[in-house]
Amino acid sequence: MFESTSFVTSQQSSSNIKKTRLPWWVIIQTTIPYCTYYFGPFNNAKEAQLSQYGYLEDLMEEKAHGISVQIKQSRPPQSLTLYEE
């Protein structure tokens, strides 16, 4: 089932001003199946946070287990779904 949600935010400093322009992503990892899913992009953390529940509901209906969620500001991933073995 659902385990946790964590947020990775950027601090406002001169060294990471560019990071504040990056989109936000909902990153969901599951242990069964062993996958990482990227949902987004979102304009802000709140928008990403509010959207996560629909994605979680879909994964629970598909009988996914060991679900953890991270809301993160980053560059777009190369792939939206990573299947790991």
N, CA, C and O atoms as a GROMACS GRO file, in nm:
protein
  340
    1MET      N    1   0.083  -0.118   0.000
    1MET     CA    2   0.000   0.000   0.000
    1MET      C    3   0.088   0.125   0.000
    1MET      O    4   0.208   0.118  -0.026
    2PHE      N    5   0.027   0.236   0.029
    2PHE     CA    6   0.093   0.366   0.027
    2PHE      C    7   0.180   0.383   0.150
    2PHE      O    8   0.134   0.362   0.262
    3GLU      N    9   0.306   0.422   0.130
    3GLU     CA   10   0.398   0.433   0.243
    3GLU      C   11   0.426   0.576   0.287
    3GLU      O   12   0.411   0.606   0.406
    4SER      N   13   0.467   0.663   0.196
    4SER     CA   14   0.505   0.797   0.240
    4SER      C   15   0.509   0.896   0.125
    4SER      O   16   0.514   0.858   0.008
    5THR      N   17   0.505   1.022   0.161
    5THR     CA   18   0.525   1.130   0.064
    5THR      C   19   0.636   1.218   0.117
    5THR      O   20   0.636   1.256   0.234
    6SER      N   21   0.730   1.252   0.031
    6SER     CA   22   0.835   1.345   0.072
    6SER      C   23   0.846   1.455  -0.033
    6SER      O   24   0.812   1.435  -0.150
    7PHE      N   25   0.895   1.569   0.010
    7PHE     CA   26   0.911   1.684  -0.078
    7PHE      C   27   1.057   1.720  -0.086
    7PHE      O   28   1.127   1.725   0.016
    8VAL      N   29   1.104   1.746  -0.207
    8VAL     CA   30   1.239   1.796  -0.227
    8VAL      C   31   1.223   1.935  -0.286
    8VAL      O   32   1.181   1.949  -0.401
    9THR      N   33   1.256   2.037  -0.208
    9THR     CA   34   1.236   2.174  -0.253
    9THR      C   35   1.368   2.244  -0.271
    9THR      O   36   1.471   2.203  -0.218
   10SER      N   37   1.363   2.350  -0.348
   10SER     CA   38   1.484   2.428  -0.370
   10SER      C   39   1.484   2.549  -0.277
   10SER      O   40   1.379   2.606  -0.249
   11GLN      N   41   1.600   2.586  -0.231
   11GLN     CA   42   1.615   2.705  -0.148
   11GLN      C   43   1.644   2.822  -0.240
   11GLN      O   44   1.706   2.805  -0.345
   12GLN      N   45   1.599   2.940  -0.201
   12GLN     CA   46   1.623   3.059  -0.280
   12GLN      C   47   1.762   3.113  -0.250
   12GLN      O   48   1.780   3.187  -0.153
   13SER      N   49   1.859   3.078  -0.331
   13SER     CA   50   1.994   3.131  -0.316
   13SER      C   51   2.050   3.154  -0.455
   13SER      O   52   1.997   3.103  -0.554
   14SER      N   53   2.156   3.230  -0.463
   14SER     CA   54   2.213   3.262  -0.594
   14SER      C   55   2.266   3.138  -0.665
   14SER      O   56   2.273   3.137  -0.788
   15SER      N   57   2.302   3.035  -0.592
   15SER     CA   58   2.357   2.915  -0.653
   15SER      C   59   2.252   2.827  -0.719
   15SER      O   60   2.286   2.743  -0.802
   16ASN      N   61   2.125   2.844  -0.684
   16ASN     CA   62   2.024   2.759  -0.746
   16ASN      C   63   1.905   2.837  -0.799
   16ASN      O   64   1.793   2.786  -0.800
   17ILE      N   65   1.927   2.959  -0.844
   17ILE     CA   66   1.818   3.038  -0.903
   17ILE      C   67   1.759   2.965  -1.023
   17ILE      O   68   1.637   2.965  -1.041
   18LYS      N   69   1.844   2.902  -1.106
   18LYS     CA   70   1.794   2.830  -1.223
   18LYS      C   71   1.699   2.717  -1.183
   18LYS      O   72   1.605   2.687  -1.256
   19LYS      N   73   1.722   2.656  -1.070
   19LYS     CA   74   1.639   2.544  -1.026
   19LYS      C   75   1.494   2.587  -1.004
   19LYS      O   76   1.403   2.506  -1.024
   20THR      N   77   1.472   2.711  -0.964
   20THR     CA   78   1.336   2.756  -0.939
   20THR      C   79   1.253   2.760  -1.067
   20THR      O   80   1.130   2.765  -1.060
   21ARG      N   81   1.316   2.758  -1.181
   21ARG     CA   82   1.245   2.756  -1.309
   21ARG      C   83   1.213   2.614  -1.356
   21ARG      O   84   1.139   2.596  -1.452
   22LEU      N   85   1.267   2.517  -1.290
   22LEU     CA   86   1.244   2.378  -1.328
   22LEU      C   87   1.104   2.334  -1.288
   22LEU      O   88   1.049   2.385  -1.190
   23PRO      N   89   1.044   2.241  -1.365
   23PRO     CA   90   0.911   2.193  -1.330
   23PRO      C   91   0.913   2.099  -1.210
   23PRO      O   92   1.018   2.047  -1.171
   24TRP      N   93   0.796   2.078  -1.153
   24TRP     CA   94   0.778   1.986  -1.041
   24TRP      C   95   0.723   1.854  -1.094
   24TRP      O   96   0.649   1.851  -1.192
   25TRP      N   97   0.761   1.745  -1.028
   25TRP     CA   98   0.722   1.610  -1.068
   25TRP      C   99   0.671   1.532  -0.948
   25TRP      O  100   0.719   1.550  -0.836
   26VAL      N  101   0.575   1.445  -0.972
   26VAL     CA  102   0.534   1.344  -0.875
   26VAL      C  103   0.609   1.218  -0.915
   26VAL      O  104   0.592   1.167  -1.026
   27ILE      N  105   0.692   1.169  -0.826
   27ILE     CA  106   0.771   1.048  -0.853
   27ILE      C  107   0.719   0.939  -0.760
   27ILE      O  108   0.729   0.950  -0.638
   28ILE      N  109   0.665   0.835  -0.820
   28ILE     CA  110   0.608   0.725  -0.742
   28ILE      C  111   0.690   0.599  -0.768
   28ILE      O  112   0.709   0.559  -0.883
   29GLN      N  113   0.738   0.538  -0.660
   29GLN     CA  114   0.812   0.414  -0.671
   29GLN      C  115   0.729   0.302  -0.610
   29GLN      O  116   0.663   0.320  -0.508
   30THR      N  117   0.732   0.186  -0.675
   30THR     CA  118   0.663   0.068  -0.624
   30THR      C  119   0.762  -0.048  -0.617
   30THR      O  120   0.858  -0.056  -0.694
   31THR      N  121   0.737  -0.139  -0.522
   31THR     CA  122   0.823  -0.257  -0.512
   31THR      C  123   0.765  -0.374  -0.590
   31THR      O  124   0.839  -0.461  -0.637
   32ILE      N  125   0.632  -0.377  -0.606
   32ILE     CA  126   0.566  -0.479  -0.688
   32ILE      C  127   0.462  -0.408  -0.773
   32ILE      O  128   0.358  -0.368  -0.719
   33PRO      N  129   0.483  -0.389  -0.902
   33PRO     CA  130   0.607  -0.418  -0.975
   33PRO      C  131   0.716  -0.321  -0.934
   33PRO      O  132   0.688  -0.214  -0.879
   34TYR      N  133   0.838  -0.357  -0.959
   34TYR     CA  134   0.952  -0.274  -0.921
   34TYR      C  135   0.970  -0.166  -1.028
   34TYR      O  136   1.041  -0.186  -1.126
   35CYS      N  137   0.904  -0.051  -1.006
   35CYS     CA  138   0.900   0.055  -1.106
   35CYS      C  139   0.912   0.192  -1.042
   35CYS      O  140   0.885   0.210  -0.923
   36THR      N  141   0.953   0.288  -1.123
   36THR     CA  142   0.950   0.428  -1.087
   36THR      C  143   0.868   0.500  -1.193
   36THR      O  144   0.896   0.487  -1.313
   37TYR      N  145   0.767   0.574  -1.150
   37TYR     CA  146   0.678   0.647  -1.240
   37TYR      C  147   0.697   0.797  -1.218
   37TYR      O  148   0.702   0.843  -1.104
   38TYR      N  149   0.707   0.871  -1.325
   38TYR     CA  150   0.717   1.017  -1.319
   38TYR      C  151   0.590   1.077  -1.377
   38TYR      O  152   0.552   1.047  -1.491
   39PHE      N  153   0.523   1.162  -1.300
   39PHE     CA  154   0.402   1.230  -1.344
   39PHE      C  155   0.426   1.380  -1.339
   39PHE      O  156   0.476   1.432  -1.240
   40GLY      N  157   0.391   1.448  -1.445
   40GLY     CA  158   0.412   1.592  -1.452
   40GLY      C  159   0.429   1.633  -1.595
   40GLY      O  160   0.391   1.558  -1.685
   41PRO      N  161   0.483   1.747  -1.620
   41PRO     CA  162   0.536   1.844  -1.526
   41PRO      C  163   0.425   1.931  -1.465
   41PRO      O  164   0.317   1.946  -1.521
   42PHE      N  165   0.456   1.986  -1.348
   42PHE     CA  166   0.364   2.076  -1.278
   42PHE      C  167   0.434   2.209  -1.254
   42PHE      O  168   0.557   2.216  -1.247
   43ASN      N  169   0.355   2.314  -1.242
   43ASN     CA  170   0.410   2.449  -1.223
   43ASN      C  171   0.461   2.475  -1.082
   43ASN      O  172   0.548   2.559  -1.062
   44ASN      N  173   0.406   2.402  -0.984
   44ASN     CA  174   0.448   2.424  -0.846
   44ASN      C  175   0.424   2.298  -0.764
   44ASN      O  176   0.358   2.204  -0.810
   45ALA      N  177   0.479   2.296  -0.643
   45ALA     CA  178   0.470   2.178  -0.557
   45ALA      C  179   0.327   2.148  -0.516
   45ALA      O  180   0.288   2.032  -0.508
   46LYS      N  181   0.248   2.251  -0.491
   46LYS     CA  182   0.109   2.230  -0.448
   46LYS      C  183   0.028   2.161  -0.558
   46LYS      O  184  -0.049   2.069  -0.530
   47GLU      N  185   0.046   2.204  -0.681
   47GLU     CA  186  -0.023   2.141  -0.794
   47GLU      C  187   0.016   1.994  -0.805
   47GLU      O  188  -0.069   1.908  -0.828
   48ALA      N  189   0.144   1.965  -0.790
   48ALA     CA  190   0.191   1.826  -0.794
   48ALA      C  191   0.133   1.745  -0.679
   48ALA      O  192   0.088   1.632  -0.698
   49GLN      N  193   0.133   1.804  -0.560
   49GLN     CA  194   0.081   1.735  -0.442
   49GLN      C  195  -0.066   1.699  -0.459
   49GLN      O  196  -0.108   1.588  -0.426
   50LEU      N  197  -0.145   1.793  -0.509
   50LEU     CA  198  -0.288   1.768  -0.526
   50LEU      C  199  -0.318   1.662  -0.631
   50LEU      O  200  -0.418   1.592  -0.622
   51SER      N  201  -0.232   1.650  -0.729
   51SER     CA  202  -0.256   1.554  -0.837
   51SER      C  203  -0.214   1.412  -0.801
   51SER      O  204  -0.256   1.317  -0.868
   52GLN      N  205  -0.132   1.395  -0.698
   52GLN     CA  206  -0.076   1.263  -0.668
   52GLN      C  207  -0.183   1.159  -0.632
   52GLN      O  208  -0.163   1.040  -0.656
   53TYR      N  209  -0.294   1.203  -0.576
   53TYR     CA  210  -0.393   1.107  -0.526
   53TYR      C  211  -0.457   1.025  -0.638
   53TYR      O  212  -0.485   0.907  -0.619
   54GLY      N  213  -0.480   1.086  -0.752
   54GLY     CA  214  -0.534   1.012  -0.866
   54GLY      C  215  -0.438   0.906  -0.915
   54GLY      O  216  -0.479   0.795  -0.948
   55TYR      N  217  -0.310   0.939  -0.919
   55TYR     CA  218  -0.209   0.843  -0.962
   55TYR      C  219  -0.198   0.728  -0.862
   55TYR      O  220  -0.186   0.612  -0.901
   56LEU      N  221  -0.202   0.762  -0.734
   56LEU     CA  222  -0.195   0.658  -0.630
   56LEU      C  223  -0.315   0.565  -0.638
   56LEU      O  224  -0.301   0.443  -0.624
   57GLU      N  225  -0.432   0.622  -0.659
   57GLU     CA  226  -0.553   0.541  -0.670
   57GLU      C  227  -0.542   0.443  -0.786
   57GLU      O  228  -0.577   0.326  -0.771
   58ASP      N  229  -0.492   0.489  -0.900
   58ASP     CA  230  -0.475   0.400  -1.015
   58ASP      C  231  -0.379   0.286  -0.984
   58ASP      O  232  -0.406   0.171  -1.018
   59LEU      N  233  -0.267   0.317  -0.919
   59LEU     CA  234  -0.170   0.213  -0.888
   59LEU      C  235  -0.224   0.113  -0.786
   59LEU      O  236  -0.196  -0.007  -0.796
   60MET      N  237  -0.302   0.160  -0.689
   60MET     CA  238  -0.361   0.069  -0.592
   60MET      C  239  -0.465  -0.022  -0.658
   60MET      O  240  -0.476  -0.139  -0.622
   61GLU      N  241  -0.540   0.032  -0.754
   61GLU     CA  242  -0.636  -0.051  -0.828
   61GLU      C  243  -0.564  -0.158  -0.909
   61GLU      O  244  -0.618  -0.266  -0.932
   62GLU      N  245  -0.442  -0.128  -0.953
   62GLU     CA  246  -0.362  -0.224  -1.029
   62GLU      C  247  -0.285  -0.319  -0.937
   62GLU      O  248  -0.202  -0.397  -0.984
   63LYS      N  249  -0.312  -0.311  -0.807
   63LYS     CA  250  -0.253  -0.400  -0.706
   63LYS      C  251  -0.102  -0.379  -0.687
   63LYS      O  252  -0.030  -0.473  -0.654
   64ALA      N  253  -0.055  -0.257  -0.708
   64ALA     CA  254   0.086  -0.226  -0.682
   64ALA      C  255   0.109  -0.226  -0.531
   64ALA      O  256   0.019  -0.194  -0.454
   65HIS      N  257   0.230  -0.263  -0.489
   65HIS     CA  258   0.266  -0.269  -0.347
   65HIS      C  259   0.394  -0.189  -0.322
   65HIS      O  260   0.469  -0.160  -0.415
   66GLY      N  261   0.416  -0.155  -0.196
   66GLY     CA  262   0.536  -0.083  -0.156
   66GLY      C  263   0.545   0.053  -0.222
   66GLY      O  264   0.649   0.090  -0.277
   67ILE      N  265   0.436   0.127  -0.217
   67ILE     CA  266   0.428   0.256  -0.287
   67ILE      C  267   0.485   0.368  -0.201
   67ILE      O  268   0.447   0.385  -0.085
   68SER      N  269   0.578   0.444  -0.259
   68SER     CA  270   0.628   0.566  -0.194
   68SER      C  271   0.623   0.680  -0.295
   68SER      O  272   0.637   0.659  -0.416
   69VAL      N  273   0.603   0.801  -0.243
   69VAL     CA  274   0.584   0.918  -0.329
   69VAL      C  275   0.684   1.026  -0.292
   69VAL      O  276   0.713   1.048  -0.174
   70GLN      N  277   0.736   1.091  -0.393
   70GLN     CA  278   0.825   1.205  -0.373
   70GLN      C  279   0.779   1.316  -0.467
   70GLN      O  280   0.753   1.290  -0.585
   71ILE      N  281   0.769   1.437  -0.416
   71ILE     CA  282   0.739   1.554  -0.497
   71ILE      C  283   0.872   1.626  -0.514
   71ILE      O  284   0.934   1.666  -0.415
   72LYS      N  285   0.916   1.643  -0.639
   72LYS     CA  286   1.052   1.693  -0.661
   72LYS      C  287   1.055   1.793  -0.776
   72LYS      O  288   0.985   1.778  -0.876
   73GLN      N  289   1.137   1.895  -0.761
   73GLN     CA  290   1.161   1.993  -0.866
   73GLN      C  291   1.288   1.951  -0.938
   73GLN      O  292   1.396   1.947  -0.879
   74SER      N  293   1.276   1.920  -1.069
   74SER     CA  294   1.393   1.874  -1.143
   74SER      C  295   1.370   1.886  -1.293
   74SER      O  296   1.263   1.924  -1.340
   75ARG      N  297   1.474   1.853  -1.365
   75ARG     CA  298   1.464   1.847  -1.511
   75ARG      C  299   1.371   1.731  -1.548
   75ARG      O  300   1.353   1.638  -1.470
   76PRO      N  301   1.313   1.737  -1.668
   76PRO     CA  302   1.229   1.625  -1.712
   76PRO      C  303   1.310   1.495  -1.720
   76PRO      O  304   1.426   1.497  -1.762
   77PRO      N  305   1.250   1.385  -1.680
   77PRO     CA  306   1.320   1.256  -1.689
   77PRO      C  307   1.332   1.213  -1.835
   77PRO      O  308   1.256   1.259  -1.920
   78GLN      N  309   1.426   1.124  -1.863
   78GLN     CA  310   1.440   1.071  -1.999
   78GLN      C  311   1.324   0.979  -2.034
   78GLN      O  312   1.285   0.969  -2.150
   79SER      N  313   1.270   0.912  -1.934
   79SER     CA  314   1.157   0.822  -1.953
   79SER      C  315   1.060   0.844  -1.838
   79SER      O  316   1.102   0.867  -1.724
   80LEU      N  317   0.930   0.836  -1.866
   80LEU     CA  318   0.830   0.859  -1.761
   80LEU      C  319   0.805   0.735  -1.675
   80LEU      O  320   0.751   0.746  -1.565
   81THR      N  321   0.844   0.618  -1.724
   81THR     CA  322   0.830   0.494  -1.647
   81THR      C  323   0.960   0.415  -1.658
   81THR      O  324   1.007   0.387  -1.768
   82LEU      N  325   1.016   0.380  -1.544
   82LEU     CA  326   1.137   0.299  -1.541
   82LEU      C  327   1.104   0.165  -1.478
   82LEU      O  328   1.065   0.157  -1.362
   83TYR      N  329   1.121   0.058  -1.555
   83TYR     CA  330   1.100  -0.077  -1.505
   83TYR      C  331   1.235  -0.131  -1.462
   83TYR      O  332   1.329  -0.134  -1.541
   84GLU      N  333   1.243  -0.174  -1.338
   84GLU     CA  334   1.369  -0.226  -1.287
   84GLU      C  335   1.354  -0.374  -1.257
   84GLU      O  336   1.246  -0.420  -1.219
   85GLU      N  337   1.461  -0.446  -1.273
   85GLU     CA  338   1.456  -0.590  -1.246
   85GLU      C  339   1.542  -0.628  -1.130
   85GLU      O  340   1.550  -0.745  -1.094
   0.00000   0.00000   0.00000
